Amino acid sequence: MKKKRCVAMLLAGGQGSRLKALTTTVAKPAVSFGGKYRIIDFPLSNCTNSGIDTVGVLTQYQPLVLNEYIGMGESWDLDRKNGGAHVLAPYQAKRGARWYEGTANAIYQNIRFLNKYDSEHVLILSGDHIYKMDYSKMLAQHIDTDADITIAVIDVPIEEASRFGIMSYDKTKRIFDFAEKPKQPKSNHASMGVYMFKKDVLVRMLTEDDADPDSEKDFGKNIIPKMLSLNMRVFAYQFDGYWKDVGTLKSLWEANMDLLGTDPVFALDGDNWKIYSGNNAYPPALFVRSSDVRNSIVTEGDIIAGSVINSVIGEGVTIEEGAVVENSIIFGGTVIGAGSKVSYAIVDENVVIGKSCVLGDAKSSPDRITLVGRDTVLPDGTEIESGSVTEAE
């Protein structure tokens, strides 16, 4: 088998409990985004566009939807005889299944996969971020600096720095200080959860970490601090593009809103960096004469007879006459009945909202998002207050 220069390992097993009903039956990376995409489309597309053709996708929590969605990887041009996309479940030992104990342990359990492709370098990715990034540029710097590990870094507002792994580095980009979610951050250089390792270094560090009974088996808490303590070559790769951790309802809502307008904060189209999707192709959206769509994304297969304002509408959604959807995100396959009003809400897949329902409040805010879980059926006249969570029984 031909030796690979770089293999990617994509951590996609997170439960995403802060997304509440959206992750009751699906893993966070499988949550819908931007109308016709899922969150995992972004790192997978980044790999394809960066020339990385071998990706191990590590699943654990509620993997069914994610496994079916990825399939053989053909939607991202990752169906290869030598390489491609591979879904990797927790390791089945003779004594039974061993769940991933942390981000580092998840990779450790799949060292056999890394050895199979025997790459020179390994790229570790998270499956819950929205961004476009050329990993080949990061790999080039990693090789030029002879780094043991290169960590992708983005600058965040200093008042938000305590939410991230924060590092300090010198003019050569060599990191000399790292703290995981510090109460008093020394800089605003935040880790993106994107790591490039020399493969032999990664295997050695993971093996030593697995043997340590006091380790939490985590890259940020254990692996990176240990590498710094050993004076290993730890470097930062500065990223200046759009990046959003969509781990909360508010951040997911904000990232979708960043897609709107004539000059959006984050554009899905309009450049040479295509985001690929594993969703089925639908016919073009149908707009009835009564429809009114303003500053919104409407996707293939939609039937719009009502009003859509400042919202993102997924595939195959029906919005009946007189219905108003504003400042909201509607996932695929949902039906919104005539005369209903939906404001500051996230509505999951295949929801049926009856006629003359009221979800949320037009005077609400992103801090009080109304959430309706997938497959929920709301009878005619249902009223749901702002900030509440409704799930199917």
KEKE-3310 file (N, C-alpha, C; in steps of 0.2 Angstrom, whole numbers, plus 5000, padded with zeros to 4 digits):
npx = (5004:5003:5013:5006:5007:5000:4987:4971:4962:4946:4937:4922:4913:4906:4894:4887:4878:4874:4867:4855:4839:4842:4852:4848:4845:4855:4873:4883:4891:4882:4872:4861:4865:4865:4855:4856:4867:4877:4885:4897:4901:4910:4924:4926:4925:4935:4946:4946:4947:4960:4968:4969:4967:4963:4954:4950:4935:4930:4918:4905:4894:4877:4878:4871:4864:4875:4884:4877:4875:4889:4893:4902:4909:4908:4902:4911:4921:4929:4929:4940:4951:4964:4964:4953:4937:4934:4923:4926:4923:4922:4935:4934:4938:4944:4939:4927:4918:4927:4924:4928:4939:4943:4949:4962:4963:4954:4960:4971:4965:4964:4976:4980:4974:4981:4993:4991:4990:5002:5007:5017:5013:5000:4984:4974:4957:4942:4924:4915:4915:4913:4920:4932:4947:4963:4972:4984:4992:4995:5001:5013:5020:5022:5031:5041:5046:5050:5042:5036:5023:5010:4999:4983:4978:4967:4964:4954:4942:4948:4940:4933:4942:4944:4937:4943:4957:4972:4986:5004:5016:5032:5041:5045:5034:5034:5028:5027:5020:5005:4988:4973:4958:4960:4957:4962:4968:4983:4985:4976:4977:4969:4966:4961:4957:4963:4976:4992:5003:5019:5019:5026:5029:5016:5011:5020:5018:5004:5004:5012:5004:4992:4996:4997:4989:4984:4980:4969:4967:4967:4970:4971:4972:4982:4991:4997:5002:5012:5021:5026:5032:5042:5050:5048:5046:5034:5023:5013:5000:4994:4978:4967:4954:4936:4929:4920:4914:4901:4894:4883:4866:4864:4877:4876:4864:4869:4880:4872:4865:4876:4877:4869:4863:4869:4882:4889:4895:4901:4903:4895:4896:4903:4917:4932:4932:4924:4910:4905:4891:4882:4868:4853:4848:4837:4822:4822:4817:4800:4791:4776:4764:4760:4770:4784:4800:4814:4831:4836:4840:4834:4831:4834:4820:4810:4794:4787:4775:4772:4779:4796:4809:4824:4830:4835:4832:4830:4831:4817:4807:4790:4781:4767:4753:4751:4759:4772:4790:4803:4819:4825:4829:4826:4825:4828:4813:4803:4786:4776:4762:4748:4746:4754:4766:4783:4797:4813:4818:4824:4820:4820:4823:4810:4798:4781:4771:4756:4742:4740:4749:4760:4776:4789:4794:4793:4799:4810:4827:4843:4848:4837:4832:4820:4817:4813:4812:4817:4805:4794:4776:4765:4750:4736:4735:4744:4754:4770:4782:4795:4812:4810:4810:4805:4801:4798:4786)
npy = (4994:5011:5023:5036:5054:5062:5058:5061:5062:5062:5068:5063:5060:5066:5070:5082:5089:5102:5107:5102:5096:5094:5085:5073:5061:5061:5062:5077:5082:5078:5087:5098:5111:5128:5126:5115:5107:5097:5099:5091:5091:5102:5100:5088:5092:5102:5093:5086:5097:5101:5091:5080:5063:5052:5048:5045:5043:5046:5039:5038:5042:5040:5035:5031:5040:5048:5038:5033:5044:5048:5036:5028:5039:5045:5057:5067:5065:5055:5041:5030:5017:5016:5022:5035:5038:5032:5025:5024:5015:5013:5003:4986:4975:4959:4958:4964:4980:4995:5011:5027:5036:5049:5063:5060:5047:5041:5042:5035:5022:5019:5017:5006:5009:5020:5015:5006:5014:5021:5035:5050:5061:5066:5073:5079:5082:5091:5088:5097:5111:5126:5131:5136:5129:5128:5114:5110:5121:5122:5110:5112:5122:5115:5105:5113:5120:5109:5103:5095:5094:5104:5117:5123:5140:5153:5170:5177:5187:5195:5194:5182:5173:5164:5153:5144:5134:5142:5149:5155:5162:5163:5175:5166:5158:5147:5139:5143:5143:5136:5135:5127:5133:5145:5154:5167:5172:5173:5177:5180:5170:5157:5139:5130:5117:5109:5099:5095:5082:5074:5058:5047:5053:5056:5043:5038:5047:5045:5032:5032:5041:5033:5023:5030:5031:5042:5051:5061:5058:5067:5079:5093:5094:5085:5079:5090:5099:5090:5088:5101:5102:5093:5100:5099:5101:5112:5121:5135:5138:5151:5156:5165:5166:5163:5156:5145:5138:5128:5124:5127:5132:5146:5149:5141:5146:5159:5157:5152:5164:5171:5168:5175:5189:5202:5203:5192:5187:5175:5165:5153:5150:5156:5156:5147:5136:5124:5118:5102:5091:5078:5076:5072:5076:5088:5095:5111:5125:5130:5144:5151:5163:5170:5171:5178:5182:5187:5192:5179:5161:5149:5133:5119:5110:5116:5122:5137:5147:5156:5169:5172:5178:5184:5171:5154:5141:5123:5109:5103:5109:5114:5129:5135:5146:5162:5159:5164:5165:5170:5176:5163:5145:5132:5115:5102:5094:5099:5104:5119:5125:5134:5151:5151:5157:5158:5162:5167:5154:5137:5124:5107:5092:5085:5090:5093:5107:5113:5122:5140:5141:5147:5150:5154:5172:5187:5197:5192:5185:5180:5174:5167:5155:5146:5129:5115:5098:5084:5076:5080:5083:5096:5101:5110:5127:5127:5134:5140:5145:5158:5152:5139:5121:5108:5092:5076:5064)
npz = (5000:4996:5004:5014:5014:5023:5035:5040:5056:5062:5075:5079:5088:5098:5111:5112:5122:5125:5115:5117:5112:5099:5098:5104:5097:5087:5084:5087:5076:5066:5065:5057:5046:5039:5029:5018:5023:5034:5050:5050:5036:5034:5040:5032:5019:5019:5020:5008:4999:5002:4998:5006:5006:5014:5028:5044:5053:5068:5078:5091:5100:5097:5083:5071:5061:5057:5052:5041:5033:5030:5023:5010:5008:4996:4992:4996:4988:4993:4991:4990:4983:4989:5003:5007:5015:5032:5043:5060:5074:5093:5100:5099:5111:5117:5129:5128:5123:5123:5128:5121:5130:5130:5120:5116:5119:5110:5098:5101:5102:5089:5083:5075:5063:5059:5057:5047:5035:5037:5037:5036:5043:5054:5055:5066:5069:5074:5074:5075:5071:5061:5047:5034:5028:5023:5024:5019:5019:5032:5035:5027:5034:5046:5042:5037:5049:5056:5066:5080:5084:5077:5081:5076:5077:5082:5084:5097:5105:5120:5131:5129:5130:5140:5138:5130:5125:5128:5121:5121:5110:5102:5091:5081:5080:5089:5102:5119:5131:5137:5141:5147:5145:5154:5169:5170:5156:5147:5134:5118:5109:5103:5104:5090:5090:5081:5076:5070:5069:5069:5064:5071:5083:5088:5090:5100:5111:5113:5117:5129:5136:5138:5146:5158:5173:5179:5170:5160:5147:5136:5123:5125:5139:5143:5133:5126:5136:5142:5131:5130:5142:5141:5132:5118:5101:5098:5089:5083:5071:5063:5060:5050:5045:5045:5059:5069:5084:5086:5097:5106:5107:5104:5098:5087:5081:5078:5069:5058:5055:5051:5038:5030:5020:5008:5008:5016:5033:5033:5019:5010:4996:4981:4981:4977:4986:4989:4998:5001:5001:5009:5007:4999:4982:4978:4969:4962:4973:4976:4974:4979:4974:4985:4993:5003:5004:5012:5015:5017:5017:5006:5002:4990:4985:4994:4998:4997:5003:5012:5023:5024:5034:5037:5039:5039:5029:5028:5017:5007:5015:5019:5019:5023:5017:5024:5035:5045:5046:5055:5059:5062:5061:5051:5050:5038:5029:5037:5041:5041:5046:5039:5044:5055:5067:5068:5078:5082:5083:5083:5073:5072:5061:5050:5057:5061:5061:5066:5060:5063:5074:5087:5090:5100:5101:5093:5099:5105:5108:5103:5114:5120:5113:5105:5105:5095:5094:5083:5073:5080:5082:5082:5087:5079:5083:5094:5107:5111:5122:5122:5122:5127:5126:5116:5113:5104:5109)
capx = (5000:5007:5013:5003:5010:4996:4981:4967:4958:4941:4934:4915:4908:4903:4886:4884:4872:4872:4862:4849:4835:4845:4857:4845:4846:4861:4879:4883:4893:4877:4867:4860:4868:4865:4850:4857:4873:4878:4892:4903:4903:4915:4930:4927:4926:4942:4951:4946:4950:4967:4972:4970:4962:4962:4951:4946:4930:4929:4911:4903:4887:4872:4882:4868:4863:4881:4887:4873:4877:4895:4893:4908:4913:4908:4900:4917:4927:4933:4928:4946:4954:4969:4963:4946:4934:4932:4920:4929:4919:4926:4938:4931:4943:4942:4935:4921:4919:4930:4922:4933:4939:4945:4951:4968:4962:4950:4965:4975:4962:4964:4983:4981:4972:4986:4999:4989:4992:5009:5008:5022:5010:4993:4980:4968:4951:4935:4919:4909:4917:4911:4926:4935:4954:4968:4976:4990:4997:4997:5006:5019:5023:5023:5037:5047:5048:5052:5038:5033:5016:5008:4992:4980:4977:4964:4963:4947:4941:4951:4935:4930:4948:4944:4933:4947:4964:4975:4994:5008:5022:5037:5041:5045:5028:5035:5024:5031:5015:4998:4983:4967:4952:4962:4953:4966:4972:4989:4985:4970:4978:4965:4967:4955:4956:4966:4983:4996:5008:5023:5015:5029:5028:5009:5010:5024:5014:4998:5006:5014:4998:4987:4999:4997:4982:4981:4979:4962:4967:4965:4975:4973:4974:4988:4996:5001:5006:5017:5025:5029:5036:5048:5054:5047:5045:5027:5022:5007:4999:4990:4972:4964:4948:4930:4929:4914:4912:4894:4892:4877:4860:4866:4882:4873:4860:4873:4883:4868:4864:4882:4877:4864:4864:4872:4889:4888:4901:4904:4899:4895:4898:4907:4924:4934:4933:4917:4908:4902:4886:4880:4861:4850:4847:4830:4821:4822:4812:4794:4788:4769:4763:4759:4777:4788:4806:4819:4837:4835:4842:4829:4835:4831:4814:4806:4788:4786:4769:4771:4784:4802:4812:4831:4830:4839:4827:4833:4829:4811:4802:4784:4779:4760:4751:4750:4764:4778:4796:4808:4825:4824:4832:4821:4829:4824:4808:4798:4780:4774:4755:4745:4745:4758:4772:4789:4802:4819:4818:4827:4816:4824:4821:4803:4793:4775:4768:4750:4740:4739:4753:4765:4783:4793:4792:4796:4803:4815:4834:4847:4849:4831:4830:4815:4819:4808:4816:4815:4799:4788:4770:4762:4743:4734:4734:4749:4759:4777:4785:4802:4817:4808:4812:4799:4803:4793:4786)
capy = (5000:5017:5027:5043:5060:5065:5055:5065:5058:5067:5066:5065:5056:5070:5070:5089:5090:5109:5108:5099:5091:5093:5079:5068:5055:5061:5065:5084:5083:5076:5092:5102:5118:5131:5124:5108:5104:5095:5102:5087:5093:5107:5097:5083:5096:5105:5088:5085:5103:5102:5086:5074:5058:5047:5051:5041:5047:5042:5040:5035:5044:5040:5036:5029:5045:5050:5033:5032:5050:5047:5031:5027:5045:5048:5064:5072:5062:5051:5034:5028:5011:5017:5028:5036:5039:5026:5026:5020:5014:5012:4997:4980:4971:4953:4958:4969:4986:5000:5017:5032:5040:5056:5064:5057:5039:5040:5041:5029:5016:5018:5017:5001:5012:5024:5010:5003:5019:5023:5041:5053:5066:5065:5078:5078:5087:5091:5087:5102:5118:5129:5135:5134:5130:5124:5111:5109:5126:5121:5105:5115:5126:5110:5102:5118:5121:5103:5103:5088:5096:5111:5118:5129:5145:5159:5175:5178:5193:5193:5192:5176:5168:5158:5147:5140:5132:5148:5148:5161:5159:5169:5177:5160:5154:5142:5140:5142:5142:5133:5134:5125:5137:5148:5160:5174:5171:5177:5180:5178:5165:5151:5133:5128:5109:5106:5097:5092:5078:5069:5052:5043:5057:5055:5036:5038:5051:5042:5026:5034:5043:5028:5020:5034:5030:5049:5055:5061:5055:5073:5082:5099:5094:5080:5078:5096:5101:5086:5090:5107:5101:5090:5105:5097:5107:5114:5127:5138:5140:5156:5155:5172:5166:5163:5149:5145:5133:5128:5119:5129:5134:5152:5149:5138:5151:5165:5154:5152:5170:5174:5166:5179:5196:5202:5202:5188:5186:5168:5164:5146:5149:5162:5156:5140:5132:5121:5113:5096:5089:5071:5076:5070:5081:5090:5099:5118:5127:5132:5150:5153:5170:5174:5171:5184:5180:5193:5191:5172:5156:5144:5127:5114:5106:5119:5125:5143:5151:5161:5174:5170:5184:5183:5164:5148:5135:5117:5105:5100:5112:5117:5134:5137:5152:5165:5157:5169:5163:5176:5175:5156:5140:5127:5110:5099:5090:5101:5108:5124:5126:5141:5156:5150:5161:5155:5168:5165:5147:5131:5118:5101:5089:5082:5092:5095:5112:5114:5129:5145:5140:5152:5147:5160:5179:5191:5202:5188:5187:5174:5171:5164:5152:5141:5123:5110:5092:5081:5072:5082:5085:5101:5102:5117:5132:5126:5140:5138:5152:5159:5149:5132:5115:5104:5086:5071:5059)
capz = (5000:4995:5010:5014:5017:5029:5036:5045:5060:5063:5081:5078:5093:5104:5112:5111:5126:5126:5109:5119:5109:5093:5099:5107:5093:5083:5086:5086:5069:5061:5066:5051:5046:5032:5024:5015:5025:5041:5053:5048:5029:5034:5040:5027:5013:5020:5019:5001:4995:5004:4995:5010:5004:5019:5034:5049:5056:5075:5080:5097:5103:5092:5077:5065:5056:5054:5048:5035:5030:5027:5018:5008:5007:4989:4992:4997:4984:4997:4990:4986:4985:4994:5007:5007:5022:5035:5050:5065:5081:5098:5099:5102:5114:5119:5135:5127:5120:5127:5125:5120:5137:5129:5113:5115:5119:5104:5093:5103:5101:5082:5080:5069:5057:5057:5055:5040:5030:5038:5035:5039:5048:5056:5056:5071:5068:5078:5069:5077:5069:5055:5044:5028:5030:5018:5029:5016:5021:5039:5034:5024:5039:5050:5039:5037:5056:5059:5072:5083:5084:5075:5083:5073:5082:5080:5089:5100:5110:5126:5136:5128:5130:5146:5135:5125:5126:5126:5121:5120:5106:5101:5084:5076:5081:5094:5108:5126:5136:5135:5147:5145:5148:5160:5172:5168:5150:5146:5127:5115:5104:5105:5100:5086:5091:5074:5077:5065:5072:5066:5066:5076:5089:5090:5093:5106:5116:5115:5121:5136:5140:5139:5152:5164:5176:5181:5164:5158:5140:5133:5120:5128:5146:5145:5128:5124:5142:5143:5126:5132:5148:5138:5128:5112:5096:5098:5085:5081:5064:5064:5055:5050:5042:5049:5062:5074:5087:5086:5103:5109:5103:5102:5093:5080:5078:5076:5063:5052:5053:5048:5031:5027:5018:5002:5010:5023:5037:5030:5013:5008:4989:4979:4980:4975:4991:4989:5003:4998:5005:5007:5007:4993:4978:4978:4964:4964:4977:4973:4978:4978:4973:4991:4997:5004:5006:5013:5018:5020:5013:5005:4999:4986:4988:4998:4995:5001:5002:5018:5023:5027:5035:5041:5042:5035:5028:5025:5011:5008:5020:5017:5023:5020:5016:5030:5040:5046:5049:5056:5064:5064:5057:5050:5047:5032:5029:5041:5038:5045:5044:5038:5049:5061:5067:5071:5079:5086:5085:5079:5072:5069:5055:5050:5062:5059:5065:5064:5058:5068:5080:5089:5093:5102:5102:5088:5103:5109:5106:5102:5121:5122:5107:5106:5101:5094:5092:5077:5072:5084:5079:5086:5085:5077:5089:5099:5108:5114:5124:5120:5127:5129:5122:5115:5110:5102:5115)
cpx = (5004:5007:5010:5007:5007:4989:4977:4963:4953:4937:4926:4910:4905:4896:4883:4878:4870:4868:4856:4845:4838:4850:4854:4846:4851:4867:4879:4886:4888:4871:4867:4863:4867:4861:4851:4863:4872:4885:4898:4905:4909:4922:4931:4929:4933:4947:4952:4949:4958:4971:4973:4965:4960:4960:4948:4941:4928:4922:4910:4896:4883:4875:4878:4867:4870:4884:4883:4874:4883:4896:4900:4912:4913:4906:4905:4923:4932:4932:4934:4948:4960:4968:4955:4943:4932:4929:4923:4925:4924:4929:4935:4937:4940:4937:4929:4923:4923:4928:4928:4933:4941:4947:4957:4967:4958:4955:4970:4972:4962:4971:4984:4979:4977:4992:4997:4991:4999:5011:5014:5019:5003:4990:4974:4963:4945:4930:4913:4911:4915:4917:4928:4943:4958:4973:4983:4995:4999:5002:5013:5023:5026:5030:5043:5050:5051:5048:5036:5025:5015:5000:4989:4977:4973:4963:4956:4947:4944:4946:4932:4936:4948:4940:4937:4954:4968:4983:4997:5014:5026:5037:5042:5039:5029:5032:5028:5026:5008:4994:4976:4961:4955:4958:4956:4970:4977:4989:4978:4971:4975:4966:4960:4953:4958:4973:4986:5002:5013:5020:5019:5029:5021:5009:5014:5020:5008:4999:5008:5008:4993:4989:4999:4990:4979:4979:4971:4961:4965:4970:4977:4975:4980:4993:5001:5005:5012:5023:5029:5034:5043:5052:5054:5046:5037:5026:5015:5006:4993:4984:4969:4957:4942:4931:4924:4913:4905:4891:4886:4872:4862:4871:4880:4868:4864:4877:4879:4866:4870:4882:4873:4866:4868:4880:4890:4895:4905:4900:4900:4898:4902:4914:4926:4935:4926:4916:4903:4896:4884:4872:4859:4848:4839:4829:4821:4816:4806:4792:4781:4769:4762:4765:4780:4794:4811:4825:4837:4839:4837:4833:4831:4825:4809:4800:4786:4780:4768:4777:4790:4807:4819:4831:4834:4834:4830:4829:4822:4806:4796:4782:4772:4758:4749:4755:4770:4784:4801:4813:4826:4828:4828:4825:4825:4818:4802:4792:4777:4767:4753:4744:4749:4764:4777:4795:4807:4819:4822:4823:4819:4820:4814:4798:4787:4772:4762:4748:4739:4743:4757:4770:4787:4790:4796:4801:4809:4822:4837:4849:4843:4828:4825:4817:4814:4812:4813:4809:4793:4782:4766:4755:4741:4733:4739:4753:4764:4780:4793:4807:4816:4810:4807:4802:4797:4792:4788)
cpy = (5006:5021:5034:5048:5062:5061:5060:5060:5063:5064:5068:5061:5060:5070:5077:5091:5097:5111:5105:5095:5090:5087:5073:5061:5055:5064:5073:5085:5082:5081:5096:5109:5121:5129:5116:5105:5101:5098:5098:5088:5097:5104:5092:5087:5099:5099:5087:5091:5104:5096:5080:5069:5052:5050:5046:5045:5043:5044:5036:5036:5044:5040:5034:5034:5047:5044:5032:5038:5050:5042:5029:5033:5048:5055:5069:5069:5058:5044:5032:5021:5011:5023:5029:5038:5033:5028:5021:5020:5013:5004:4991:4975:4964:4953:4963:4975:4991:5007:5022:5036:5047:5057:5060:5049:5037:5038:5035:5022:5014:5018:5012:5004:5017:5020:5007:5008:5022:5030:5045:5058:5064:5071:5076:5084:5086:5091:5092:5109:5120:5133:5132:5135:5125:5121:5110:5115:5125:5115:5107:5118:5120:5107:5107:5120:5115:5102:5096:5089:5103:5112:5124:5134:5151:5164:5177:5184:5190:5191:5185:5170:5162:5152:5142:5138:5138:5147:5155:5158:5165:5170:5172:5156:5148:5143:5138:5141:5140:5132:5132:5128:5140:5154:5167:5172:5176:5180:5178:5173:5158:5145:5132:5120:5106:5105:5094:5089:5075:5062:5048:5046:5056:5048:5036:5041:5048:5036:5027:5037:5038:5024:5024:5034:5037:5053:5055:5060:5061:5076:5089:5099:5090:5080:5084:5099:5097:5087:5096:5106:5097:5094:5102:5102:5108:5121:5129:5139:5145:5156:5162:5172:5165:5156:5150:5139:5133:5123:5121:5132:5141:5153:5146:5143:5157:5163:5154:5159:5174:5173:5171:5186:5196:5202:5199:5188:5180:5166:5156:5145:5155:5162:5149:5135:5129:5117:5108:5094:5082:5070:5075:5077:5082:5094:5106:5120:5130:5138:5151:5160:5174:5174:5177:5182:5185:5190:5184:5167:5151:5139:5123:5111:5109:5122:5131:5147:5156:5166:5171:5176:5182:5176:5160:5142:5129:5114:5102:5102:5115:5123:5137:5144:5156:5164:5162:5165:5168:5174:5168:5152:5134:5121:5106:5094:5093:5105:5113:5126:5133:5145:5155:5155:5158:5161:5165:5158:5143:5125:5112:5098:5085:5083:5094:5101:5114:5121:5133:5144:5146:5149:5153:5167:5183:5196:5199:5190:5180:5170:5167:5160:5147:5135:5118:5104:5089:5077:5074:5084:5090:5102:5109:5121:5131:5133:5138:5144:5152:5155:5142:5127:5110:5098:5081:5067:5052)
cpz = (5000:5002:5009:5017:5024:5029:5041:5049:5063:5069:5080:5082:5099:5105:5111:5115:5127:5120:5111:5114:5102:5093:5103:5104:5088:5086:5084:5079:5064:5061:5059:5051:5039:5027:5022:5018:5032:5043:5050:5041:5029:5034:5034:5020:5013:5018:5011:4997:4997:5002:5000:5009:5008:5026:5038:5053:5062:5078:5087:5099:5097:5085:5070:5060:5053:5050:5041:5030:5026:5022:5017:5006:5000:4988:4992:4993:4988:4997:4986:4988:4990:4998:5008:5014:5025:5042:5055:5072:5086:5097:5102:5104:5115:5125:5135:5124:5125:5124:5125:5127:5136:5122:5112:5115:5113:5099:5095:5101:5093:5079:5075:5063:5054:5054:5048:5035:5031:5035:5039:5045:5049:5058:5061:5070:5073:5073:5071:5076:5062:5052:5038:5029:5025:5023:5026:5018:5028:5039:5031:5030:5044:5048:5039:5044:5059:5066:5074:5083:5082:5077:5080:5078:5079:5086:5091:5104:5117:5132:5135:5129:5135:5144:5131:5128:5124:5126:5119:5115:5104:5093:5079:5076:5086:5100:5115:5132:5133:5141:5144:5149:5155:5163:5170:5162:5149:5139:5125:5110:5106:5101:5096:5086:5084:5076:5072:5069:5067:5069:5071:5083:5092:5094:5099:5112:5118:5119:5128:5140:5142:5145:5159:5167:5179:5176:5162:5150:5135:5130:5124:5136:5148:5140:5127:5130:5143:5137:5127:5138:5146:5133:5120:5107:5095:5095:5084:5074:5065:5058:5056:5047:5047:5052:5068:5077:5089:5091:5107:5104:5100:5097:5086:5077:5074:5069:5057:5050:5050:5040:5027:5025:5011:5002:5016:5026:5034:5024:5011:5001:4988:4979:4978:4980:4992:4995:5001:5003:5003:5007:5000:4989:4977:4972:4966:4969:4973:4977:4975:4978:4980:4995:4997:5007:5006:5017:5021:5015:5012:5000:4994:4989:4992:4994:4999:4999:5007:5017:5027:5028:5039:5044:5037:5035:5025:5019:5012:5013:5016:5022:5020:5021:5023:5036:5040:5049:5049:5061:5066:5059:5057:5047:5042:5034:5034:5038:5043:5042:5043:5044:5055:5061:5071:5072:5084:5088:5080:5079:5069:5063:5056:5055:5058:5063:5062:5062:5064:5075:5081:5093:5094:5101:5097:5092:5107:5107:5105:5109:5123:5115:5109:5102:5101:5091:5086:5078:5077:5080:5084:5083:5083:5084:5095:5100:5113:5116:5122:5125:5129:5124:5122:5111:5109:5108:5113)
residu = (MET:LYS:LYS:LYS:ARG:CYS:VAL:ALA:MET:LEU:LEU:ALA:GLY:GLY:GLN:GLY:SER:ARG:LEU:LYS:ALA:LEU:THR:THR:THR:VAL:ALA:LYS:PRO:ALA:VAL:SER:PHE:GLY:GLY:LYS:TYR:ARG:ILE:ILE:ASP:PHE:PRO:LEU:SER:ASN:CYS:THR:ASN:SER:GLY:ILE:ASP:THR:VAL:GLY:VAL:LEU:THR:GLN:TYR:GLN:PRO:LEU:VAL:LEU:ASN:GLU:TYR:ILE:GLY:MET:GLY:GLU:SER:TRP:ASP:LEU:ASP:ARG:LYS:ASN:GLY:GLY:ALA:HIS:VAL:LEU:ALA:PRO:TYR:GLN:ALA:LYS:ARG:GLY:ALA:ARG:TRP:TYR:GLU:GLY:THR:ALA:ASN:ALA:ILE:TYR:GLN:ASN:ILE:ARG:PHE:LEU:ASN:LYS:TYR:ASP:SER:GLU:HIS:VAL:LEU:ILE:LEU:SER:GLY:ASP:HIS:ILE:TYR:LYS:MET:ASP:TYR:SER:LYS:MET:LEU:ALA:GLN:HIS:ILE:ASP:THR:ASP:ALA:ASP:ILE:THR:ILE:ALA:VAL:ILE:ASP:VAL:PRO:ILE:GLU:GLU:ALA:SER:ARG:PHE:GLY:ILE:MET:SER:TYR:ASP:LYS:THR:LYS:ARG:ILE:PHE:ASP:PHE:ALA:GLU:LYS:PRO:LYS:GLN:PRO:LYS:SER:ASN:HIS:ALA:SER:MET:GLY:VAL:TYR:MET:PHE:LYS:LYS:ASP:VAL:LEU:VAL:ARG:MET:LEU:THR:GLU:ASP:ASP:ALA:ASP:PRO:ASP:SER:GLU:LYS:ASP:PHE:GLY:LYS:ASN:ILE:ILE:PRO:LYS:MET:LEU:SER:LEU:ASN:MET:ARG:VAL:PHE:ALA:TYR:GLN:PHE:ASP:GLY:TYR:TRP:LYS:ASP:VAL:GLY:THR:LEU:LYS:SER:LEU:TRP:GLU:ALA:ASN:MET:ASP:LEU:LEU:GLY:THR:ASP:PRO:VAL:PHE:ALA:LEU:ASP:GLY:ASP:ASN:TRP:LYS:ILE:TYR:SER:GLY:ASN:ASN:ALA:TYR:PRO:PRO:ALA:LEU:PHE:VAL:ARG:SER:SER:ASP:VAL:ARG:ASN:SER:ILE:VAL:THR:GLU:GLY:ASP:ILE:ILE:ALA:GLY:SER:VAL:ILE:ASN:SER:VAL:ILE:GLY:GLU:GLY:VAL:THR:ILE:GLU:GLU:GLY:ALA:VAL:VAL:GLU:ASN:SER:ILE:ILE:PHE:GLY:GLY:THR:VAL:ILE:GLY:ALA:GLY:SER:LYS:VAL:SER:TYR:ALA:ILE:VAL:ASP:GLU:ASN:VAL:VAL:ILE:GLY:LYS:SER:CYS:VAL:LEU:GLY:ASP:ALA:LYS:SER:SER:PRO:ASP:ARG:ILE:THR:LEU:VAL:GLY:ARG:ASP:THR:VAL:LEU:PRO:ASP:GLY:THR:GLU:ILE:GLU:SER:GLY:SER:VAL:THR:GLU:ALA:GLU)
# end
